[in-house]
Amino acid sequence: MDLQTFLQQQPTDYADTQALGRCLRALVEAGLDQLPLPGSGRTLERFQRLAEVGGHDLGLCKLYEGHTDALAIIQQLGGSPTPASTWGMWAAEPPQAKVRLSPSGHMVLLNGRKAWCSGAAVLSHALLTAWDEQDRQQLVAVALDQPGVNITADGWHAVGMGATGSVEVLFEGAEAQAIGNPGDYLQRPGFWQGGIGIAACWYGAAQSIAERLRRHCAQRPEPHALAHLGAVDRALHAAAEVLRVSALTIDTTPLAPAELLARRARAVVEHSAEQVIQHVGHALGAGPYCKDRQFARLIADLPVFLRQSHAERDLAALGQQVVNGAWTL
């Protein structure tokens, strides 16, 4: 069974984190989490699969993207994921939530609080960033079904993306395994390549939202709705082209620095998604917000998921990178 067929057989609404967890486990059991690695020559296929899940449900996509990102990172850094496991990728570093590690034989012990832990209550394992005694960032893999892991209900009151259960997790002497060396998580080319994968998730959700307008215009070709459809097509075409070029660039130069590529791609796709939300809403009015449950879920979730971009801060970082450059055709 391919991914699209699997998703077509699933419900269009996931009531809670448990439902998302069951679906993610089913995806793993069907082998549908085995995506081509970034830079493998099939990066566009990876982006396409992420977009498919994003267009189905962004809560599921959040867990699926984190799981598949974790699998890729472990392989990139020379490890082997635990078979039949479901993974979170937790790298947020707010000041009030920092995990420390200390050596313990061949393992490390984790102590501290980790925030923004999507799917914590339903996953078997997690990759997360922690800090060693020299204050260096180290990636670690931890099994979540051990006494030293306390999955709290703190820090999550969301409506959009609410089902992801992105709570805070408290570690108290939990055993973990170091993955790679200190600093590897951010220094590997895959870090920014994975950031473009997030943009593919945004694109998939925006495309699904836009399909409602396309169907409306096919049945009722109103001039103003058609103008909005044209604007939506302009936005999605630009986003798709950027994702395709990004995938090709990654496959052509898989070890090259990818920060500029990723910042540009994310900026374009974020802007395109916001344009789709605006134009579809203007064209269709309140109807789909109130009577199409999957649409209503996507339209509530996508603005929250887009905030994995830092808006003007990310644009300023992009501007800093290009300030001494030139644009060519």
N, C-alpha and C positions, 0 to 999 in steps of 0.2 A: 504494500500500500504506500502510495506517495503522500507527501505532507498535505497537499491540497485536498485529497480525498479524505484523509483523516480529519482535517478541520471541518469539512462539510458534514461529517457525521457527529460532530460535537454540538452541544447546546450553544446558543448565541448569547448566553448570559451566565456568568459564573457568580454565584451568590456570595461566596466568601473565599478566604484563603485556602480552606480545605478543598474546595472544588478545583481551584487552580492547581493545588498540589497533586490531586488525583489525575488531572489531565497531563501535567508535566511527567508524572511517573509513567503514564500510558505512552506518551511520546518516546520516553527512554526505552521502554520495553519493546516498542516497535522499531527501535533503531533510528528514529527520525531526528535524533539529536546529533547524529554524526555528520556534521557539516564540513565541507572543504575548509582547510585552514587558510587564513589570510596569506597571500603570497604563494599559494600552491598552484596557481594557474587557473583556478576556478573561484576566484574571490567574488565575482559577480553572482555566481550561483549561491554563495553564502549570503550575500546581501538580499538576493531574491527570496530565499527561505525566511529570513528575518522579516522581510516586508510582508510576506504571506501571513505570518503569525500576527504581525502588527495590525493588518487589516481585519483579522478575525476578532481579536480581543487584546487590548494593550496590557491588561493585567497579566494575562498568560504570556504575552510577549516579554514583559519585564522579567519574569522568572526564566523563560526560555533563553532570552539573550544572555542573562547572567550565567545560566548553566552552561551554554555553549561557549561563552567567553572563558569561563573557568577551565573547561576542557582544553581549549586552545592554549591558554597560558601554561597549563601544566605540561603539555607536550612541548611547547616552545622552550620551556626551561628544563627539559630533560626528565620530567617525571612521568608517572603512569597513573591515570585516574582509577579510583576504586570502581570495579565493575558494578553495573546496575545501580549506580548512585545518582543522586540529584544534588546539584551544587548551587550555592550562592556565590556571588563575587562581590565582596563588601570592602570597598576601598575609601569610603567617605571618611574625612578626618576633621570633624568639627572640634573646636578647642575643648569642649567639655566632655568629649568621649574619645579616649585614647587607650589603646591596649598595649601593655608592656609584655616583653617576653624575657625569659631567663633560661639558660641551658639546663638540661636534665638528661644526661646520657646522650643517646642518639636522638632524643626528642627535645622539645622546648615546652615550657609551661607558660600559659597565658593568664594575665590578670588585668582587669580593667573593663571598661564599657565601650561597646561598639554601637554606633548609631546608624540609622537608615539600612537596616538588615532586612532586605526584601525577602519574603517567603520563609523567614526563620522558623516558623512553627511547623513547616511541612517539608523541609529539606533534610537530607541525610548528612550533608557535608557543606563546608564553606571554605573558600579561599578568602583571606582577609589580610589587610596590612596591619603590622604591629611594629613596635620599636624596641630595639635591643639596648643593652646596657651602655653602648657608645652613642645612643640616640640616632641610630641608623634605621631606615625603614626596611623591614623584612617581610616578604610574603610568606604566609604559613597556611597549611591545610589542616583543618580540624573536623573531627567527627562530632556531630551535634548531639548524639545520644549518649552523653557521659555526664556524670554528676557535677563536673566543674563548669557546665554550661547552663546558665539560667536565662531562658527566653522570656523576657518581660512583656508587659502590655504597654510599656511606656513609649511616648514620643510619636504616636501615630493617631491622628484624628481626621484623616483625609476623607473627602467625598470622592473626588477624582482619584483614580488609582487606589481606592480604598481597599479593594480585595487583596492587594499584594501584601498586606500586613507587614509593612516596613518598620518594624519595631526596634527597640534597643535590646541588645544582648549583653549580659553580664558574665564575664569569665573570671573564675576563681580557681586557679590552679589547674586549668584544663590542659590536657596534653595535645600537642600539635606537632606537625612536621614542617621544618623549614623547606621552602621551595625556592631553588636558586640561591643567589647570594644577595646580601644587602644592596638595595638600589636597583636590582634587576627589573622589578615590576615597571618602573617608570622609564628605565633606560632602553628597554627592548623596543624594536620598531613596531612590534605588535600592539603597544599601548595606544598609539595614535591610529593605527589601522582599525583597532577595535572601536575607537571613537566614531569612525565612519559607519560601523555597523549599527550604532545607536541611531544615526541619521536614517539608515535604511528602515528601521522600525517606525520612525516618524513618518517617513514617506508612505509606508504601507497603510498606516491609519488614515493619512490624508487622502490617499487614493480611494479607500473604502468610503469615506465620507463623500468624496466627490462623485462616486458612482450613483448616489441618490439623485444628484442634480442631472447627471447624464440621462438616467431613466426618465426623470420628470420631463426633460426637454424632448426626448424621443416621443413621448405621448402628447405633450402640449408645447409646441414650439413657440413660446411667447418671446417677443423680441428682447425684453429685459432679462429674462432667464437665460436666453441664448448668449447675451453679452456677458453675464456672469459665468456661464460655462466656458466661453472663450478665455476669460481671465483665469479660470481654474486650469484650463488646458495649458496656458502659458506658464503658470506656476509649476505644474506637475512635470511638464516637458523639461523645464530648466533643471528641476531637481533630479529627474531621472538621468538626464545627460551627465550631470555632475557625478552622480553615483557610478554610472558606467565608466566614465573616464577615470574616476578614482580607483575603481576595481582594476582596470587595465594598467594603470600606473603602478599599483601595488604589485601586480603579477609580473610586470616588466622589471621592476627594481625593488624586490621584496625586502632588502636590507637597508634601503635608503631611508634617511630621516623623513617622517611623514607628518610632522606637526603642521606645516603650512598647508599641505594637501587636506588634512583633516579639518583644520579651522575653516578653510574656504568651503569645503563640502557641507559642513554642519551649518555654517551661516546661510548658505543658499537654501538648504532643505528646511531649516527652521523658518526662514522668511516665506518660503513657498507654502509650508503647512499653515502658517498663520493667515496667509492670503486665502487658502482654501476654506478655512473655518469662516472667515468673514464673508466671502462671496456666496458660499452655499447657504449660510444663514440668511443673508439678504434676499436670495432668490426664492427660498422655500418657505420662509416664515416659521411660525411656531410648530407647524404640523409634525415634522419628523422628530423634533425635540420632545414632543409629548406622546407620540403614537408609534414610534419606531424605537423599540428598546435598545437594539444593538447600536443604532445611530446615537441615541441619547448617551449610552455608555461611552462610545468613542469620543463624542464631543465634550464630555466631562473629563475623560482621562487624558486626551491629547495635550491640552494646555499644561497639565501637571507634568507629563512626561517631557514636554518640550523644555521645562525648566531644569533639565539636566544640562542645558545650555545656560550660561551665565550672562546672556543678553549682551548689553553694552560692554561689560568687562571682557567678554570673549572677542567682541568686535575691536576693542582697543588693543588687545593682544595681537589680533590679526593685523591691525594697522601698524603696530610696532614692527612686525615682521616684514612688511612690504614698503616701509617708509623710504628705504633707499633703493628700491627695485624699480622695475619698469614693466609696463603691460605691452604684450605683443600679440599679434594674431598669427 
